[in-house]
Amino acid sequence: MEVTPCPTPYTHPLRQGAASAARRNRGLHVAADITLSAALTSVLDAWQELVARGAMSEQTLSRFGQLLRRFEAFATVRGVRLLTGVDATVAAQFIDAHGRTRHGRIAPASLSTRHLRRSVLRMCFGTARRLALTDTDPTRDIDLSRRCGSMHGGGGRAGLRRVVAAGHLAWARRRGQHRRRWRARHR
């Protein structure tokens, strides 16, 4: 399939409206011909421009870039060479993949790590859509459990208040019992 250049000059979609940039770029790329490596490089270039504008920090770009390169290696090992080959199964496997603990042991990924991986992939495919490299998001239907709701019986500050209040009550009960015992012994 032959790729023909767009009649208007290319302008980065983060500088102009994403919809108009996508319309201009439709003639530049055919999604089936884009390798995963080239697509991720384009996404990282777009994120680099966000850093230059102050919309993203260097540390965020570094961490997100590291995760995207890990995703690229993960997908390549599974035989995915093109951007269109990334489906919900590959994305879910990457999100749920085991990793190494800080002690060097292999263990299941923590919930916060899984949320970070999914967020980076969502942002990557969102940027790729704005760059007109793809029109899909394989992470859209991947659901993860809430971050704090399952551990403390509720989410957010209200759940934390319940835990702190319950802990305070238990401490107050123990303190009262100790006082009563001390008084009984020293009468």
C-alpha positions as CSV (number, residue, x, y, z in Angstrom):
1,M,0.0,0.0,0.0
2,E,1.4,3.4,-1.0
3,V,1.6,6.2,1.5
4,T,0.8,9.6,0.0
5,P,1.7,12.8,1.8
6,C,-1.0,15.1,3.1
7,P,-1.5,18.3,1.0
8,T,-1.1,20.6,4.1
9,P,2.1,20.8,6.1
10,Y,2.3,18.7,9.2
11,T,1.7,20.4,12.5
12,H,2.0,18.6,15.8
13,P,-1.4,17.8,17.2
14,L,-0.5,19.0,20.7
15,R,0.0,22.5,19.2
16,Q,-3.4,22.6,17.4
17,G,-6.7,20.9,17.8
18,A,-6.5,17.1,17.9
19,A,-9.4,16.6,15.5
20,S,-8.0,18.9,12.8
21,A,-4.5,17.3,13.2
22,A,-6.1,13.8,12.9
23,R,-7.8,14.8,9.7
24,R,-4.6,16.2,8.2
25,N,-2.6,13.1,9.2
26,R,-4.9,10.5,7.8
27,G,-3.1,10.6,4.5
28,L,0.4,10.3,6.2
29,H,0.1,6.9,7.9
30,V,-1.7,3.7,7.5
31,A,-2.1,2.1,11.0
32,A,-1.4,-1.4,9.7
33,D,2.0,-0.3,8.5
34,I,3.2,1.3,11.7
35,T,5.5,-0.7,13.9
36,L,5.0,-0.7,17.6
37,S,8.5,0.8,18.0
38,A,7.9,3.7,15.6
39,A,4.5,4.4,17.2
40,L,6.0,4.5,20.7
41,T,8.8,6.7,19.5
42,S,6.2,9.1,18.1
43,V,4.3,9.1,21.4
44,L,7.5,9.8,23.4
45,D,8.4,12.7,21.0
46,A,4.9,14.2,21.6
47,W,5.4,13.8,25.4
48,Q,8.9,15.4,25.1
49,E,7.1,18.5,23.6
50,L,4.8,18.5,26.7
51,V,8.0,18.6,28.9
52,A,9.3,21.5,26.8
53,R,6.1,23.4,27.4
54,G,6.0,22.6,31.1
55,A,2.9,20.4,30.9
56,M,4.8,17.3,32.0
57,S,7.9,16.9,34.3
58,E,11.1,15.3,33.2
59,Q,10.7,12.7,35.9
60,T,7.3,11.7,34.6
61,L,8.6,11.4,31.1
62,S,11.5,9.3,32.3
63,R,9.2,6.9,34.2
64,F,6.5,6.7,31.5
65,G,9.2,6.2,28.8
66,Q,10.7,3.4,30.9
67,L,7.3,1.7,31.2
68,L,6.6,2.1,27.4
69,R,9.9,0.5,26.5
70,R,9.1,-2.4,28.9
71,F,5.7,-2.7,27.2
72,E,7.4,-2.8,23.8
73,A,9.8,-5.6,24.9
74,F,6.9,-7.4,26.5
75,A,4.7,-7.2,23.4
76,T,7.7,-8.1,21.1
77,V,8.3,-11.3,23.0
78,R,4.7,-12.2,22.5
79,G,5.0,-11.7,18.7
80,V,3.4,-8.3,18.5
81,R,5.4,-6.2,16.0
82,L,2.7,-3.7,14.7
83,L,0.7,-1.2,16.7
84,T,-2.5,-2.9,15.4
85,G,-1.4,-6.1,17.0
86,V,-1.8,-4.8,20.5
87,D,-5.1,-6.0,21.8
88,A,-6.8,-6.1,25.2
89,T,-5.2,-9.5,26.0
90,V,-1.7,-8.3,25.5
91,A,-2.4,-5.0,27.4
92,A,-4.0,-6.9,30.3
93,Q,-1.1,-9.4,30.4
94,F,1.4,-6.5,30.7
95,I,-0.7,-4.7,33.4
96,D,-0.9,-7.9,35.5
97,A,2.6,-9.1,34.8
98,H,4.8,-10.2,37.7
99,G,7.7,-8.0,38.6
100,R,10.6,-8.0,41.0
101,T,10.3,-6.8,44.6
102,R,12.9,-4.4,46.1
103,H,14.5,-7.6,47.5
104,G,14.9,-9.1,44.0
105,R,12.2,-11.7,44.3
106,I,9.6,-12.2,41.6
107,A,6.1,-11.4,42.9
108,P,2.7,-10.3,41.5
109,A,2.5,-6.6,40.7
110,S,0.9,-4.5,43.4
111,L,-2.3,-2.7,42.8
112,S,-0.6,0.7,42.5
113,T,1.8,-0.7,40.0
114,R,-1.0,-2.2,37.9
115,H,-2.9,1.2,38.0
116,L,0.3,3.0,36.9
117,R,0.9,0.6,34.0
118,R,-2.7,0.9,32.8
119,S,-2.6,4.7,33.1
120,V,0.6,4.9,31.0
121,L,-0.9,2.7,28.4
122,R,-4.1,4.7,28.3
123,M,-2.2,7.9,27.9
124,C,0.0,6.3,25.2
125,F,-3.0,5.1,23.1
126,G,-4.7,8.5,23.7
127,T,-1.7,10.3,22.3
128,A,-1.4,7.8,19.5
129,R,-5.0,8.5,18.6
130,R,-4.3,12.2,18.6
131,L,-1.4,11.6,16.3
132,A,-3.7,9.6,14.0
133,L,-1.6,6.4,14.5
134,T,-4.5,4.3,15.7
135,D,-8.2,4.6,16.4
136,T,-8.4,2.0,19.2
137,D,-7.6,1.8,22.9
138,P,-7.1,-1.8,24.1
139,T,-7.0,-0.7,27.7
140,R,-10.4,0.9,27.7
141,D,-12.3,-2.1,29.0
142,I,-9.6,-3.3,31.5
143,D,-11.0,-2.8,35.0
144,L,-8.9,-2.8,38.1
145,S,-10.2,-2.8,41.7
146,R,-10.2,0.5,43.6
147,R,-7.0,1.5,45.3
148,C,-8.1,1.9,48.9
149,G,-11.7,0.8,49.0
150,S,-11.1,-2.9,49.6
151,M,-8.5,-2.5,52.3
152,H,-10.2,-0.1,54.7
153,G,-13.9,-0.8,54.1
154,G,-14.4,2.5,52.2
155,G,-12.7,4.9,50.0
156,G,-11.0,8.2,50.5
157,R,-10.8,10.2,53.6
158,A,-14.0,8.9,55.1
159,G,-12.6,5.4,55.1
160,L,-9.4,6.6,56.6
161,R,-11.4,8.5,59.3
162,R,-13.2,5.3,60.2
163,V,-10.0,3.4,60.5
164,V,-8.3,6.1,62.6
165,A,-11.5,6.4,64.8
166,A,-11.6,2.6,65.3
167,G,-7.9,2.6,66.2
168,H,-8.3,5.5,68.6
169,L,-11.2,3.7,70.3
170,A,-9.2,0.6,70.7
171,W,-6.3,2.6,72.2
172,A,-8.6,4.5,74.6
173,R,-10.1,1.2,75.8
174,R,-6.7,-0.4,76.4
175,R,-5.5,2.8,78.2
176,G,-8.6,2.8,80.4
177,Q,-8.1,-0.9,81.3
178,H,-4.4,-0.3,82.2
179,R,-5.4,2.7,84.4
180,R,-8.1,0.7,86.2
181,R,-5.6,-2.2,86.8
182,W,-2.9,0.2,88.1
183,R,-5.3,1.9,90.4
184,A,-6.6,-1.5,91.7
185,R,-3.0,-2.6,92.5
186,H,-1.9,0.6,94.1
187,R,-4.8,1.2,96.6
